[in-house]
């Protein structure tokens, strides 16, 4: 995992924590689920995409 990808992931984790008022552990779990279902993707340049409905 590149430093930029790591930073992007941390940004999403922090966003989820604040917006959903959940713990860091819950936020990481939620993000992993989003990735597993292909709803969010990260690349090594620190970019991420969200699949819309």
Secondary structure, 3 states (H helix, E strand, C coil): CCHHHHHHHHHHHHHHHHHHCCCHHHHHHHHHHHHHCCCEEECCCCCEEECCC
